[in-house]
Amino acid sequence: MYAVVAGAMLLFPASLCADNLEYRYEAGVMVGGSSYYGDANYNSLVNNMSFMGGIMGRYNINPRLAVKASLSAAGIGGTTAGLDNTFPGGNVEFSRVIYDLGAQFECHFLAYGDGTGYKHSSRLAPYIFAGVGMTFAPKPASNVFTANFPVGLGLKYKIAPRLNLGCELSFRFTLSDKLDVTKETAPLLNDPYGVKSGWLKNKDSYSFLSISVSYDLSPKYRECNN
């Protein structure tokens, strides 16, 4: 009799915990659009938008904090035609492919989860993030390898207990002014007026507007309060 009671006490709480699993990791894919900002585009999010795609992994510290790593490939491009400024040598157009490797720290405004359990989590959670990354832009001109600093905001929605849908807008500020140089014979956009500036001024940047789908991995049990 005592053995039966003891077994029930062991199994019953475990079954309750299994209904409220949390997961340490996520793995998924991203697709969306990429835009460049520099001498050939000052502030338009949709001007010369190109395709981007990549893979991502996330470590969930707790329902409000997470760390994400991603590897992406994207196109960027622009033209000086139609801008208010007059550039020496006339209009310039460029396009190239860049590769982005980054890590970001995310802070959720709501506890993210499946909406059940004693933590009162939400299936829909907005978040902000900041991080650090590296940008590589191979030839046709010269190879560019520079650091970038991503900041932005996003929104997560838990479609199913282990499936997540995300939307994210990120701006990546680089330390290079050569992303828009694609011809060695016409490095106009690198320094169009020949005026030297500070190391943080007049640098190129780009943005990603992406949608992601990820799958939860490596479950961990919540502490049961019975």
C-alpha positions as CSV (number, residue, x, y, z in Angstrom):
1,M,0.0,0.0,0.0
2,Y,2.8,2.4,1.0
3,A,4.6,1.5,-2.2
4,V,1.6,2.4,-4.3
5,V,1.1,5.8,-2.6
6,A,4.8,6.6,-2.9
7,G,4.8,5.7,-6.6
8,A,1.7,7.9,-7.2
9,M,3.4,10.8,-5.4
10,L,6.4,10.5,-7.7
11,L,4.5,10.1,-10.9
12,F,1.7,12.6,-10.5
13,P,3.9,15.7,-9.9
14,A,6.1,14.7,-12.8
15,S,3.1,14.5,-15.1
16,L,2.1,18.0,-14.0
17,C,5.5,19.3,-14.7
18,A,5.5,17.7,-18.1
19,D,2.5,19.8,-19.1
20,N,4.4,23.0,-18.3
21,L,7.8,22.5,-19.9
22,E,10.3,25.3,-20.6
23,Y,13.0,24.9,-23.2
24,R,16.6,26.1,-23.1
25,Y,17.3,26.5,-26.8
26,E,15.7,27.4,-30.1
27,A,16.9,26.8,-33.6
28,G,15.4,28.2,-36.8
29,V,15.5,30.1,-40.0
30,M,15.0,33.7,-41.1
31,V,13.9,35.4,-44.3
32,G,13.1,39.0,-45.2
33,G,14.5,42.2,-46.7
34,S,17.7,44.2,-46.2
35,S,18.4,47.9,-46.8
36,Y,21.6,49.9,-46.9
37,Y,22.2,53.4,-45.4
38,G,25.0,55.6,-46.4
39,D,25.9,58.2,-49.0
40,A,23.5,56.6,-51.5
41,N,20.6,56.3,-49.1
42,Y,20.1,58.4,-46.1
43,N,17.0,57.1,-44.3
44,S,14.6,55.1,-46.5
45,L,13.8,51.6,-45.2
46,V,12.4,50.4,-48.5
47,N,14.7,52.1,-51.0
48,N,16.5,49.4,-53.0
49,M,15.5,46.7,-50.5
50,S,17.1,43.3,-51.3
51,F,16.5,39.8,-50.0
52,M,18.1,38.4,-46.9
53,G,18.1,35.0,-45.3
54,G,19.8,33.1,-42.5
55,I,19.9,30.7,-39.6
56,M,19.6,31.5,-35.9
57,G,19.9,29.9,-32.5
58,R,18.6,31.3,-29.2
59,Y,19.4,30.5,-25.5
60,N,16.5,31.3,-23.2
61,I,17.9,32.5,-19.9
62,N,14.4,32.9,-18.5
63,P,11.0,33.9,-19.8
64,R,12.0,37.6,-20.0
65,L,15.7,37.3,-21.2
66,A,17.4,35.6,-24.1
67,V,20.6,35.6,-26.1
68,K,20.4,35.0,-29.9
69,A,23.2,34.2,-32.4
70,S,22.6,34.4,-36.2
71,L,24.3,34.0,-39.5
72,S,22.8,35.8,-42.5
73,A,23.5,36.6,-46.1
74,A,21.9,39.7,-47.6
75,G,22.1,41.9,-50.6
76,I,22.6,45.7,-50.3
77,G,22.5,48.4,-53.0
78,G,21.9,52.0,-53.7
79,T,22.1,54.9,-56.1
80,T,22.9,58.6,-55.8
81,A,20.3,59.4,-58.6
82,G,17.5,61.6,-57.2
83,L,19.3,62.7,-54.1
84,D,19.5,66.4,-53.1
85,N,23.3,66.3,-52.9
86,T,25.5,66.7,-56.0
87,F,28.3,64.2,-56.1
88,P,31.6,64.9,-57.8
89,G,31.9,62.7,-60.9
90,G,28.1,62.2,-61.4
91,N,25.7,59.5,-60.2
92,V,26.9,56.2,-58.7
93,E,25.1,52.9,-58.3
94,F,26.3,49.9,-56.4
95,S,25.1,46.4,-55.3
96,R,26.9,43.7,-53.4
97,V,26.3,40.7,-51.1
98,I,27.2,40.9,-47.4
99,Y,27.5,38.2,-44.7
100,D,26.5,39.0,-41.1
101,L,27.5,37.0,-38.0
102,G,26.1,38.4,-34.8
103,A,24.9,37.9,-31.2
104,Q,22.3,40.0,-29.4
105,F,20.9,40.2,-25.9
106,E,17.0,40.3,-25.8
107,C,14.8,41.7,-23.2
108,H,11.0,40.8,-23.4
109,F,8.4,43.2,-22.1
110,L,6.2,40.2,-21.1
111,A,7.2,36.8,-19.8
112,Y,7.3,34.6,-23.0
113,G,5.8,31.1,-22.9
114,D,2.9,28.9,-23.8
115,G,0.4,30.9,-21.7
116,T,-0.1,28.2,-19.0
117,G,1.4,27.5,-15.7
118,Y,2.0,29.4,-12.5
119,K,4.3,32.0,-14.2
120,H,1.4,33.4,-16.2
121,S,3.4,33.7,-19.4
122,S,2.2,35.3,-22.6
123,R,2.1,33.6,-26.0
124,L,2.7,37.1,-27.6
125,A,5.7,39.1,-26.4
126,P,7.4,42.2,-27.8
127,Y,11.1,42.7,-27.1
128,I,14.1,45.0,-27.6
129,F,17.7,44.0,-28.2
130,A,21.3,45.1,-28.7
131,G,24.4,43.3,-29.5
132,V,27.6,43.0,-31.5
133,G,28.5,41.3,-34.8
134,M,30.8,41.1,-37.7
135,T,30.1,42.0,-41.4
136,F,32.0,40.5,-44.3
137,A,31.5,41.9,-47.8
138,P,33.6,40.1,-50.5
139,K,34.8,41.6,-53.8
140,P,34.2,42.9,-56.6
141,A,36.1,45.8,-55.2
142,S,38.1,45.2,-52.0
143,N,37.0,42.8,-49.3
144,V,35.4,44.6,-46.3
145,F,35.6,43.0,-42.9
146,T,34.2,45.2,-40.1
147,A,32.4,45.1,-36.7
148,N,28.8,46.0,-36.5
149,F,26.4,46.9,-33.6
150,P,22.8,45.7,-34.0
151,V,19.9,47.3,-32.2
152,G,16.2,46.9,-32.8
153,L,12.9,45.5,-31.7
154,G,10.9,42.4,-32.3
155,L,7.8,40.4,-31.6
156,K,7.4,36.7,-30.8
157,Y,4.4,34.5,-31.0
158,K,4.2,30.9,-29.8
159,I,2.2,29.0,-32.5
160,A,2.5,25.7,-30.7
161,P,4.1,24.5,-27.5
162,R,7.5,24.1,-29.3
163,L,7.1,26.3,-32.3
164,N,7.8,30.1,-32.4
165,L,7.0,32.8,-35.0
166,G,9.0,36.0,-34.9
167,C,9.2,39.3,-36.6
168,E,12.2,41.6,-36.1
169,L,13.5,45.0,-37.3
170,S,17.2,45.5,-36.7
171,F,19.6,48.3,-37.6
172,R,23.3,47.3,-37.9
173,F,25.8,50.2,-37.5
174,T,29.3,49.3,-38.9
175,L,32.7,50.8,-38.5
176,S,33.3,50.9,-42.3
177,D,32.6,53.5,-45.0
178,K,33.4,51.0,-47.8
179,L,30.3,48.9,-48.0
180,D,29.0,51.0,-50.9
181,V,32.3,50.8,-52.9
182,T,32.1,48.1,-55.6
183,K,34.5,49.4,-58.2
184,E,38.2,50.0,-57.5
185,T,38.2,52.7,-60.3
186,A,35.2,54.6,-58.8
187,P,35.5,54.7,-55.0
188,L,33.3,57.8,-54.9
189,L,31.0,56.8,-52.1
190,N,33.9,55.9,-49.8
191,D,34.8,59.6,-49.4
192,P,32.9,61.7,-52.0
193,Y,34.0,65.1,-50.9
194,G,37.5,64.3,-49.6
195,V,36.7,65.4,-46.1
196,K,38.0,63.3,-43.2
197,S,35.6,62.7,-40.4
198,G,35.6,61.0,-37.0
199,W,35.7,57.3,-36.7
200,L,32.0,57.1,-35.8
201,K,30.8,59.6,-38.4
202,N,29.8,58.9,-42.0
203,K,29.9,55.2,-41.6
204,D,27.7,52.7,-43.6
205,S,24.9,50.8,-41.9
206,Y,22.2,48.4,-43.0
207,S,18.9,47.0,-41.7
208,F,17.1,43.6,-41.7
209,L,13.4,43.3,-41.6
210,S,12.9,39.6,-41.1
211,I,10.4,36.9,-40.2
212,S,11.7,33.8,-38.4
213,V,10.4,30.3,-37.5
214,S,12.1,28.4,-34.7
215,Y,11.7,25.1,-32.9
216,D,12.3,24.6,-29.1
217,L,15.0,22.2,-28.0
218,S,16.4,20.7,-24.8
219,P,13.4,20.8,-22.3
220,K,13.8,21.7,-18.7
221,Y,11.2,21.2,-16.0
222,R,9.7,24.1,-14.2
223,E,9.6,24.0,-10.4
224,C,6.2,22.5,-9.5
225,N,4.2,24.4,-6.8
226,N,1.6,21.9,-5.7
